[in-house]
C-alpha cells in the first residue's frame, strides 16, 4: 500500500489551493451590524472611522493577531476516524512488506555467497589441474625414472657472516642445481635442439640462412670474376703477351722431360750472342736481321718518344707525335722529383 493512499484513507485528501492569509480572511469577513471600531493594520492610515447611525451600537474589537506563524500540520480530518481493526490490518501489511524486503535481501546475500564459493572452487580445481599437468611433464622429462640424485636443496642454510669458502661452495651448489635442472628437461622444453629463426628487420619475413649464405658466396664469386676481368681489360696487349711468355718459360723449366730441349735452346742462345770484347768478333759473319725479327711484329727503326709501357711504334709510323702530352709531362715530373731527391740528399750530407 502506498503512503499517499494510506494517508488519504485515514486522514483524508490533502487541501488543494493556496493558503489564504489572515489579513485577507479578516477583510473578506462581513462587517457586523452596529457600532464597530476598525483599526488598519497596515499602518498607512491611522484614522478611526465613526460608526454609522443605522448600524448596531455594539462595539467589538478584533481578535489579537498571533505573534508567531502557526507551523502546525495542514491536514484535517474529513470523515469519521478509521476503526481500530483497519489500522491493525494496515500495520500488519506494513510488517509483512518489511519481512518480504528482509527475506529478499537475505536471498540475495545467500546467492552472492554461493556464487563466490563456486568461483573459489573452480579456481582451486584449475590450480590442481595445472599442478597435475606440470608434474606429468616433469615425469615425462625425467624418463620415468624413480631414483634421483639427492637434491642440493637438502643442504642446510647458512646465516650470518660467511667465509669465502662457504660462499664458493654455495655458488657451486647453485650452479650444479641449475645444470641438473637443465639436463632433466627435454629438448622441446629446454630448447636445446631448437632451430634459430632469422627474420627481416623491415618486413618480418623468415630468412633461410643457407640460401642467404649461398647467395652471398655467389655474389662474392661474381665480384671477384668482374674484378679479374677489369684488371685484364686495363692492361695492355704487350704486357699480356710478356706474361704469357714468362709463364710458358716457367712451365718449361718445371718439366723434367724438356731438359734436353731446354739445354739445346740455351746453347743456341748463348752462341747467337755477340760480345763487344770478343777478339774474333770481326771474323764472325754478320747474321741477317730478318732472322730474329721473323717471329715478332715489325717495329719502327729510329727514335720514338718514350712511354710508361715501353711499347715501340709500328713500322708504319710516320714520326708524328699525336698524343696529348701526358707521357712527356709524366716523365718530366719523374725526372724533377728524382733531381730534387738527389739534391736533398747531397745537401744533407754536405760538409758545411
Secondary structure, 3 states (H helix, E strand, C coil): CCHHHHHHHHHCCCCCCCCCCHHHHHHHCCCCCCCCCCCCCCCCCCCCCCCCCCCCCCCCCCCCCCCCCCCCCCCCCCCCCCCHHHHHHHHHHHHHHHHHHHHHHHHHHHHHHHHHHHHHHHHHHHHHHHHHHHHHHHHHHHCCCCCCCCCHHHCCCCCCCCCHHHHHHHHHHHHHHHHHHHHHCCHHHHCCCCCCCEECCCCCCEECHHHHHHHHHHHHHHHHHHHHHHHHHHCCHHHHHHHHHHHHHHHHHHCHHHHHHHHHHHHHHHHHCCCCCCCCHHHCCCCCCHHHHCCCCCECCCCCCCCCCCCCCECCCCCCCCCCCHHHHHHHHHHHHHHHHHHHHHHHHCCC
